[in-house]
Amino acid sequence: MYVDSHTHLDDFPPEELDGVLERARAAGVGAIVLAGTTLASTEACVELARRTTMLLAGVGIHPMDVTAPVDDACAEQLRQLALSTPKVVTVSETGLDFDKGAPDLSLQYQAFRAQIRLALELGLPVIFHSREIPGQPELHMEALKVLRQEQGWRVGGAMHYFQGDERAARECVDLGIYVSMAKPLLRRPDLQAIAAALPLENMVLETDTYPQPFKGSRDKWTEPRDVPLVAEKLAELKGVPVEEVERVTTANFLAMCERAGAPGRVDAVRAAME
Ligand SMILES: [Zn+2]
């Protein structure tokens, strides 16, 4: 079974959830990780994970939602939510965003550093966001630089919705960070070249599912059921059976949780897939 290592299913109307999960299950996706973007969203993700077998949660403040420093009070709320159930398996979503209109960068860096420190304290991997300015792929190195400075390699994690260049992919491997592949792999030759060269042992899979009304037809929205599409593309690029991609990327996700150290997380992921 597959793990979808990054989604925002908490943003869906509650009545949609059963259908999304059923379609995921039918496609072979066994566990789905929700990423918190604010304190309120983190609470919602943890609550959903607590009462839904297939779901796991991350605690975090998204770089696009950083409106104030992640101070002791905020970190304490994230900490308590993370400790409230072993179904919290990651600090996510955090990271850096250089897009126009993104929050003040000094605030973003502070929030990212504070959340990496929280991850180290909790023994949870960091599944993080990195968005560059178009044409400046070197900006993906910034999040990796912060992770190196804060010793984020001690817990590891994944660079979610990977859109970096070869240098960023190499630095991920060096830091013990997984490259998280999503649907851009289906259409971007640069990512396909990186994926072809990168060992499967360094990759996890995701969809970054969130409501997409701009796509018009509801059928076209990305959902966790699309994870196998990414896996099939990877299998084709690497010349291996898709079952191998499934087996290795799921093992990678479990290894990521195991290595980070918080007790009970591997069992929680396995239980979600049962
Ligand atoms: Zn996200």
Residues whose N, C-alpha, C, O or C-beta is under 5 A from the ligand:
A	BS01	ZN	A35 E93
